[in-house]
Amino acid sequence: MAIKRDLEIWIKEALMELGGQGHLIEVAKIIWIHHEHDLRKSGDLFYTWQYDMRWAANKLRASKDILPVKDSPSGVWILRP
């Protein structure tokens, strides 16, 4: 069973798999490929995970794990080097 906080880890893993950056749709696809079973067993998170993924990206920006919106193309998340 997954929780919202897991999405932060999964986003970073997906971005690493994508070579350090990716469009949010690419990130969502990778999360689904690797964690579909976890998401399906996660109650309400199953219905909100794509929204919650954006919340998690904001948390990662605040902790400086990914670049701020102003420093990356629209919809692209970039891991800090």
C-alpha positions as CSV (number, residue, x, y, z in Angstrom):
1,M,0.0,0.0,0.0
2,A,1.4,3.3,-1.1
3,I,1.1,6.7,0.6
4,K,1.4,10.2,-0.8
5,R,4.9,10.6,0.5
6,D,6.0,7.6,-1.7
7,L,5.3,9.7,-4.8
8,E,8.4,11.9,-4.0
9,I,10.6,8.9,-4.1
10,W,9.0,7.5,-7.2
11,I,9.3,10.8,-9.0
12,K,13.0,10.9,-8.3
13,E,13.4,7.3,-9.4
14,A,11.5,8.0,-12.6
15,L,13.6,11.1,-13.3
16,M,16.8,9.1,-12.8
17,E,15.4,6.4,-15.2
18,L,14.7,9.2,-17.7
19,G,18.3,10.5,-17.5
20,G,17.6,13.3,-15.0
21,Q,14.6,15.0,-16.5
22,G,11.3,14.3,-18.0
23,H,7.9,15.6,-18.8
24,L,5.3,15.0,-16.1
25,I,3.5,12.6,-18.5
26,E,6.6,10.5,-18.9
27,V,7.1,10.5,-15.1
28,A,3.5,9.4,-14.6
29,K,3.9,6.5,-17.1
30,I,7.0,5.2,-15.4
31,I,5.4,5.4,-12.0
32,W,2.4,3.5,-13.3
33,I,4.7,0.9,-14.9
34,H,6.6,0.3,-11.7
35,H,3.9,0.9,-9.1
36,E,0.5,0.1,-10.6
37,H,0.0,-2.7,-8.1
38,D,0.9,-0.4,-5.1
39,L,-1.4,2.3,-6.4
40,R,-4.3,0.0,-6.9
41,K,-4.0,-1.2,-3.3
42,S,-3.8,2.4,-1.9
43,G,-7.5,3.3,-1.4
44,D,-8.2,6.9,-2.3
45,L,-4.7,7.5,-3.5
46,F,-5.5,5.4,-6.5
47,Y,-8.0,8.0,-7.6
48,T,-5.8,11.1,-6.8
49,W,-2.2,9.9,-7.5
50,Q,-1.7,12.0,-10.6
51,Y,-2.8,15.2,-8.8
52,D,-0.8,14.1,-5.7
53,M,2.2,13.6,-8.0
54,R,2.2,17.3,-8.8
55,W,2.0,18.1,-5.0
56,A,5.0,15.8,-4.5
57,A,6.9,17.7,-7.3
58,N,6.2,20.9,-5.4
59,K,7.7,19.4,-2.3
60,L,10.7,18.3,-4.2
61,R,11.2,21.8,-5.5
62,A,10.9,23.2,-2.0
63,S,13.6,20.7,-0.8
64,K,15.7,21.6,-3.9
65,D,15.7,18.1,-5.3
66,I,14.3,19.3,-8.6
67,L,14.7,22.6,-10.4
68,P,12.2,25.4,-9.8
69,V,9.5,26.0,-12.4
70,K,11.2,29.2,-13.6
71,D,14.4,27.2,-14.4
72,S,12.8,24.4,-16.5
73,P,10.6,24.2,-19.6
74,S,6.8,24.0,-19.0
75,G,5.8,20.6,-17.7
76,V,9.4,19.3,-17.4
77,W,10.9,18.2,-14.1
78,I,14.6,18.3,-13.8
79,L,16.7,16.7,-11.0
80,R,19.3,19.0,-9.6
81,P,22.8,18.0,-10.6
